[in-house]
Amino acid sequence: MSDVINLRRERKRRKGAEDAKVADANRRLHGRTKGQKMSENMEKQRLKSLLDGRKLSSGPAGDGSGKP
């Protein structure tokens, strides 16, 4: 004879295993570590400040650009 099992617990166990598989797949597809996110954010800030430093001003004559 086979063992008696609680069907409610078995359903929860199977659902948990299924959810774990989905979560693992999502982590592989979309997941990044905190360090990777911070590194990317710092690189964006560095590039933005580099770009801002190289902009030419083309405003009105009184903007301090040295044009009379």
Protein Blocks (a to p, Z undefined) as FASTA:
>chain_A
ZZdddfklmmmmmmmmmmmmmmmmmmmmmgccfklmmmmmmmmmmmmmmmmmmpccfbdf
knonopZZ
